[in-house]
Amino acid sequence: MNRIVILLALVITTTLNACGQKPATKQSMETYPLQKTEAEWKAELGPDAYRVLREKGTERAFTGAYHDNHDKGTYKCNGCHTPLFSSDQKFDSGTGWPSFFDVVKGGKVKSIVDKSHGMVRTEVVCGNCGGHLGHVFDDGPNPTGLRYCINSVSLEFEKGK
């Protein structure tokens, strides 16, 4: 009986300590080459772009501007205009978000472990400004086997080669 009481006390203490933890910040504490205040980001980005890029939000599937874009060109960070992906690396994953199997050569996409929403995923952010882009999964096509699942609102598209 004593063991049950001790075990129960341990579980309750652990649960209360976990509930008292501070939530993760919206942006990583890591610094990025491009630094702006949140007021500057709000002034420059529209509300949807701000929610996704700076607050790690997600746009609804099949609603973004680029999930069905088949034009040739370069996808850049909507926050800082850094080239990230090429139309040559884009494929239709059927998920409703633009999907890429690789980043552009020299692309500044950084991976971060994301433990939000009760799961472990790999978040991808712009390596220049830290803006949230989406997530990368290991169920993509050859040659990389990766699927960068990116929010359209995190991107801007430049038509070209």
C-alpha positions as CSV (number, residue, x, y, z in Angstrom):
1,M,0.0,0.0,0.0
2,N,2.9,2.4,0.8
3,R,4.4,1.8,-2.6
4,I,1.1,2.8,-4.3
5,V,0.9,6.0,-2.3
6,I,4.6,6.8,-3.1
7,L,4.0,6.0,-6.8
8,L,0.8,8.1,-6.8
9,A,2.6,11.1,-5.2
10,L,5.5,10.8,-7.7
11,V,3.0,10.8,-10.6
12,I,1.1,13.8,-9.2
13,T,4.3,15.8,-8.5
14,T,5.7,15.1,-12.0
15,T,2.4,16.1,-13.6
16,L,2.1,19.3,-11.7
17,N,5.7,20.2,-12.5
18,A,5.1,19.5,-16.2
19,C,2.0,21.7,-16.2
20,G,3.9,24.5,-14.6
21,Q,6.5,24.6,-17.3
22,K,6.7,27.7,-19.4
23,P,5.4,27.3,-23.0
24,A,8.0,27.3,-25.8
25,T,8.6,30.7,-27.3
26,K,7.1,31.3,-30.7
27,Q,10.5,32.0,-32.2
28,S,13.7,30.1,-31.4
29,M,16.1,31.9,-29.1
30,E,18.7,31.4,-31.8
31,T,19.8,34.5,-33.6
32,Y,19.7,34.9,-37.3
33,P,21.6,37.2,-39.6
34,L,18.5,39.3,-40.3
35,Q,17.2,40.8,-37.0
36,K,14.0,42.9,-36.7
37,T,11.7,43.8,-33.9
38,E,8.2,42.2,-33.8
39,A,6.8,45.7,-34.5
40,E,8.9,45.8,-37.7
41,W,7.7,42.4,-38.7
42,K,4.1,43.3,-38.1
43,A,4.4,46.5,-40.2
44,E,6.0,44.6,-43.1
45,L,4.0,41.4,-43.2
46,G,0.3,40.9,-43.7
47,P,-1.6,39.3,-40.8
48,D,-1.6,35.8,-42.3
49,A,2.1,36.0,-43.2
50,Y,2.9,37.3,-39.7
51,R,0.9,34.5,-38.0
52,V,2.7,31.8,-40.0
53,L,6.3,33.2,-40.3
54,R,6.6,34.7,-36.8
55,E,4.1,32.8,-34.7
56,K,4.6,29.4,-36.4
57,G,1.1,29.1,-37.6
58,T,-0.2,27.0,-40.5
59,E,-2.4,27.9,-43.4
60,R,-5.3,25.5,-44.3
61,A,-4.5,22.9,-46.9
62,F,-5.4,23.7,-50.6
63,T,-5.8,27.4,-49.8
64,G,-2.4,28.8,-50.5
65,A,-1.3,30.6,-53.6
66,Y,1.5,28.1,-54.6
67,H,0.2,24.6,-53.9
68,D,-0.9,24.3,-57.5
69,N,1.7,26.6,-59.1
70,H,3.4,25.0,-62.1
71,D,5.4,28.1,-63.3
72,K,9.2,27.9,-63.5
73,G,11.0,30.1,-61.0
74,T,12.4,30.5,-57.5
75,Y,10.5,30.4,-54.2
76,K,11.9,32.9,-51.7
77,C,11.2,33.6,-48.1
78,N,8.3,36.0,-47.8
79,G,10.0,37.7,-44.8
80,C,13.5,38.4,-46.2
81,H,13.4,37.4,-49.9
82,T,16.2,34.8,-49.5
83,P,16.0,32.1,-52.2
84,L,14.9,28.8,-50.7
85,F,13.4,26.4,-53.3
86,S,13.2,26.0,-57.1
87,S,10.3,24.9,-59.2
88,D,12.6,22.2,-60.5
89,Q,12.4,20.6,-57.0
90,K,8.7,21.0,-56.5
91,F,6.3,18.1,-56.8
92,D,2.6,17.4,-56.2
93,S,2.4,15.6,-52.8
94,G,-1.4,15.7,-52.7
95,T,-1.2,17.4,-49.3
96,G,-2.5,20.8,-50.3
97,W,0.8,22.6,-49.5
98,P,3.7,23.3,-51.8
99,S,6.1,20.4,-51.5
100,F,9.7,20.2,-52.5
101,F,12.2,17.4,-52.4
102,D,15.3,19.6,-51.9
103,V,16.3,23.2,-51.3
104,V,18.1,25.4,-53.8
105,K,21.9,25.1,-54.0
106,G,23.2,27.1,-51.2
107,G,19.7,27.5,-49.8
108,K,19.3,28.8,-46.3
109,V,16.8,26.4,-44.8
110,K,17.4,25.3,-41.2
111,S,15.9,22.3,-39.5
112,I,14.7,22.4,-35.9
113,V,13.2,19.7,-33.7
114,D,9.5,20.5,-33.1
115,K,7.8,18.8,-30.2
116,S,4.6,20.8,-30.4
117,H,1.0,19.3,-30.6
118,G,2.0,16.1,-28.9
119,M,4.3,14.8,-31.7
120,V,7.9,15.1,-32.8
121,R,8.5,16.6,-36.2
122,T,11.2,18.5,-38.0
123,E,10.3,22.2,-38.5
124,V,12.1,24.2,-41.2
125,V,12.8,27.9,-40.9
126,C,14.5,30.4,-43.1
127,G,18.2,30.4,-42.1
128,N,18.4,34.2,-42.7
129,C,15.5,35.5,-40.7
130,G,14.2,32.5,-38.7
131,G,10.8,32.7,-40.3
132,H,8.7,29.5,-40.0
133,L,8.3,27.8,-43.4
134,G,6.7,24.5,-42.5
135,H,8.0,20.9,-41.9
136,V,10.2,18.3,-43.6
137,F,9.3,14.6,-43.7
138,D,11.1,11.5,-44.9
139,D,8.3,10.3,-47.3
140,G,9.3,12.3,-50.4
141,P,10.4,11.2,-53.8
142,N,13.9,10.4,-55.1
143,P,16.6,11.5,-55.1
144,T,16.4,12.8,-51.5
145,G,13.4,11.0,-50.1
146,L,12.4,14.3,-48.4
147,R,9.2,16.2,-48.5
148,Y,9.5,19.9,-47.5
149,C,5.9,20.8,-46.8
150,I,5.8,24.5,-46.9
151,N,3.1,27.2,-46.2
152,S,2.5,29.3,-49.4
153,V,2.2,32.4,-47.2
154,S,5.8,31.9,-46.1
155,L,6.9,32.1,-49.7
156,E,7.1,34.6,-52.5
157,F,7.5,33.4,-56.1
158,E,9.8,34.9,-58.7
159,K,9.2,33.7,-62.2
160,G,12.3,32.8,-64.1
161,K,14.4,30.0,-65.3
